[in-house]
Amino acid sequence: MAGAERPDPVEVMRVLRQEYGVRRLLCEGGPTLNGALLTAGLLNELFLTLAPTLLAGDGPSLVAAAPLRPPTMLTLRSLYEHEGELYLRYLIGQPQPLSIDDASRDRRKSAFWPAPS
């Protein structure tokens, strides 16, 4: 896979899991990587940061891929604000209920959750 212009994401994940024991992987990529992982069915979460900045022009999309038919549904898992920026965490695919335990665990792990008053 090394040196391949566009390695197959399914094969990359197989090698990482079988040869290196990787069970979870955080990918910080651009639209092309996001598109490849999404269309291969390898994404289960999306972390999105919204900054209070406006840009103009024909910039890239969040996902560079053929149109998704049907559109991929996202379910908001958590939302944090810090100094005007929003940090969103979405589940990809079918909605899954968020339990009270999940919400408490997310709050404890986040540096952005407001401190108790």
N, C-alpha and C positions, 0 to 999 in steps of 0.2 A: 504494500500500500504506500510505502514511503516513495515520494516522487510522483505518485499518480496525480494527474491534474485534478480529477474529481473522483476521489475514492467512493465506493459504494458505502453509504452510511450504515446499512444493515450489517455489512461485512466488518466494518470498523467496530461496531458495537459488539459483534460476536467475538472478535479477537480480544477486545478489551475485557470482556467478561470471562471468556474461557482461559485466556493465557495470562491475564493480570489480575483476575478476581474483582474487577470493577463492577459494582452493582448500581451505583448512581453516578451521574456525570452532569456537571454544570457546564453548559456551552454558552459562551459569550461570543456570538458571531453576528454577522451582518445578514442582510436579506437573503443572500444565496445559501448560506448555511442553514438559516431558519427555514427556508423553503424546502431544502433537501431533507431535513429532519422531519418536518411536518408531513410532507407527502409520503415519507417512508413509514409514518406512524410511530415515530420514536420520541415525540414530545408529549409529556404529560402535564407540564406546567410552563407558564410564561411569566417572567418577572419583567415588569415594564416600569420605567421611571419617566415621569412627566415633569419637565423643567419649565418654569415660567419664562420662556423665550420664544419669540415668533421669528420664523425664517420664511423666506419666499423662494420660489424656484421649483424646478422639477427634480426634487430629491428622490432617493430610492424609497421604496415601501418597506414596511417592517418584514414582509415576506415576499421574496422573489420566486414565484412559481406560477404554474398555470392556474386559471381561476378555480377556486374550490367549489365543487358542486356535490352536495349542498355545502353551504358555508359551514365552517368549523365553529361550533359553539364554545364560548368561554364562560366559566363560572367564577365570579369574584370570590377569592379565598380570604384575602386580607387587603387592607388599605391603610397606609401610614403617611403622615405628613411630617416633614422636617424642613424648617427654614424655607417654606414655600414650595418645596418639591413634593410630588406625590409618588409613592412607591406602591405599585399594585402587584398583586400576586393572583394569577388566574389558573384554574384547572382547565385543561384542554379536553374537549369531548363532552360526554354526557354529564349533566349536572350531578354533583354528589353533595348530600347534605353535610353541612359543617356542624359538628357537635360542639357543645360547650367546652369539652375537654380540649378539642383541637384549637378553639379560639384562645383558651387560656394558655396553652403551650406556645402558640404563635406569639402571644403578647409577651410572655416571659423571655423568649428568644430574641425579640426585636429591640434594637437600641432606639427605635423611632417611636415606640409606643409612649404616649404621655405618662409621666410618673403619677402614681396615685396621689390624690390631694388629701 
